Amino acid sequence: MNLGTSAQNTWCVGCGNFSILGAIKAVLQSLAEEGLGLENVALVSGIGCHAKIVDYINVNSFYSIHGRVAPAAEAIKLAKPGMKVIGFAGDGDAYGEGIEHLIFAAKRNIDITMIIHNNRVYGLTTGQYTPTSPLGFKGRSTPFGTKEMPMNPLEVMLASGATFLGRGTSHGLELLKKLFREAITHKGFSLIDVLQVCVTFNN
């Protein structure tokens, strides 16, 4: 079974997104071999470098608008409860514009999986700070450094009632595969925060 597509990959060499792509493809392949029909899987992405991941995996997918991955994933799940719905969002996408949607998805324990590509920078728009950027981060929108402490999204999700939370890194492929599998097979809202590098704007 080939989960790849003919789409040309345009991520920067060394991007942490490659690990996330490799891990999710391996997990979907494994689940398919165990009987999960891939026609019953839907991927949702937002806006940002992460979003291209749906172009590179040969299953159902939907591009949402910025910050709206969670509600689009929820809508698919409500319309087709038998679907495994997996959302991919960036840290700016999810924890900036989309944080209220994540809070209520967790509060309602909607049976979707959210995988957050957390490189702590808006990479697609060339280096602005996000809610998880470290204190003092110097980017295009903060040339003298941010004055804010970064938020801890897992604390917010825990307080919101999320029933499965995990964190991995783009340099820990085996752990990512384990976390993704556990999150996808969990009944209820699950979120995996993947700490990764942006080799171009936050290396």
Solvent accessible surface area in square Angstrom, and as a share of the most:
residue,aa,sasa,rsa
1,M,139,0.62
2,N,120,0.62
3,L,9,0.04
4,G,20,0.20
5,T,59,0.34
6,S,120,0.77
7,A,47,0.37
8,Q,152,0.67
9,N,53,0.27
10,T,82,0.48
11,W,19,0.07
12,C,68,0.41
13,V,143,0.82
14,G,47,0.45
15,C,17,0.10
16,G,4,0.04
17,N,3,0.01
18,F,83,0.34
19,S,29,0.19
20,I,0,0.00
21,L,19,0.09
22,G,33,0.32
23,A,0,0.00
24,I,0,0.00
25,K,57,0.24
26,A,40,0.31
27,V,5,0.03
28,L,0,0.00
29,Q,50,0.22
30,S,34,0.22
31,L,13,0.07
32,A,15,0.12
33,E,125,0.56
34,E,117,0.52
35,G,65,0.63
36,L,41,0.21
37,G,23,0.22
38,L,30,0.15
39,E,121,0.54
40,N,57,0.29
41,V,0,0.00
42,A,5,0.04
43,L,0,0.00
44,V,0,0.00
45,S,0,0.00
46,G,0,0.00
47,I,78,0.40
48,G,15,0.15
49,C,39,0.23
50,H,7,0.03
51,A,4,0.03
52,K,54,0.23
53,I,0,0.00
54,V,6,0.04
55,D,57,0.29
56,Y,15,0.06
57,I,3,0.01
58,N,96,0.49
59,V,23,0.13
60,N,73,0.37
61,S,56,0.36
62,F,104,0.43
63,Y,102,0.39
64,S,10,0.07
65,I,122,0.62
66,H,58,0.26
67,G,4,0.04
68,R,84,0.31
69,V,3,0.02
70,A,3,0.02
71,P,40,0.25
72,A,18,0.14
73,A,0,0.00
74,E,19,0.09
75,A,57,0.44
76,I,41,0.21
77,K,26,0.11
78,L,129,0.64
79,A,81,0.63
80,K,121,0.51
81,P,96,0.60
82,G,67,0.65
83,M,14,0.06
84,K,45,0.19
85,V,4,0.02
86,I,1,0.01
87,G,0,0.00
88,F,0,0.00
89,A,1,0.01
90,G,11,0.10
91,D,2,0.01
92,G,3,0.03
93,D,3,0.01
94,A,4,0.03
95,Y,4,0.02
96,G,27,0.26
97,E,71,0.32
98,G,2,0.02
99,I,38,0.19
100,E,76,0.34
101,H,47,0.21
102,L,2,0.01
103,I,53,0.27
104,F,89,0.37
105,A,0,0.00
106,A,1,0.00
107,K,131,0.56
108,R,149,0.54
109,N,61,0.31
110,I,28,0.14
111,D,45,0.23
112,I,3,0.01
113,T,6,0.03
114,M,2,0.01
115,I,0,0.00
116,I,0,0.00
117,H,4,0.02
118,N,2,0.01
119,N,18,0.09
120,R,69,0.25
121,V,4,0.02
122,Y,51,0.20
123,G,11,0.11
124,L,88,0.44
125,T,79,0.46
126,T,52,0.30
127,G,3,0.02
128,Q,48,0.21
129,Y,70,0.26
130,T,4,0.02
131,P,38,0.24
132,T,9,0.05
133,S,4,0.02
134,P,62,0.39
135,L,102,0.51
136,G,36,0.35
137,F,22,0.09
138,K,146,0.62
139,G,17,0.16
140,R,169,0.62
141,S,60,0.39
142,T,20,0.11
143,P,85,0.53
144,F,176,0.73
145,G,8,0.07
146,T,7,0.04
147,K,169,0.72
148,E,97,0.43
149,M,146,0.65
150,P,53,0.33
151,M,52,0.23
152,N,62,0.32
153,P,3,0.02
154,L,35,0.17
155,E,113,0.51
156,V,44,0.25
157,M,0,0.00
158,L,123,0.61
159,A,93,0.72
160,S,19,0.12
161,G,41,0.40
162,A,11,0.08
163,T,72,0.42
164,F,42,0.17
165,L,50,0.25
166,G,9,0.09
167,R,92,0.33
168,G,1,0.01
169,T,58,0.34
170,S,7,0.05
171,H,159,0.71
172,G,23,0.23
173,L,75,0.37
174,E,122,0.55
175,L,85,0.42
176,L,0,0.00
177,K,55,0.23
178,K,114,0.48
179,L,20,0.10
180,F,0,0.00
181,R,75,0.27
182,E,66,0.30
183,A,0,0.00
184,I,6,0.03
185,T,61,0.35
186,H,44,0.20
187,K,154,0.65
188,G,4,0.04
189,F,0,0.00
190,S,0,0.00
191,L,0,0.00
192,I,0,0.00
193,D,0,0.00
194,V,0,0.00
195,L,46,0.23
196,Q,4,0.02
197,V,41,0.23
198,C,14,0.09
199,V,44,0.25
200,T,76,0.44
201,F,75,0.31
202,N,38,0.19
203,N,138,0.71
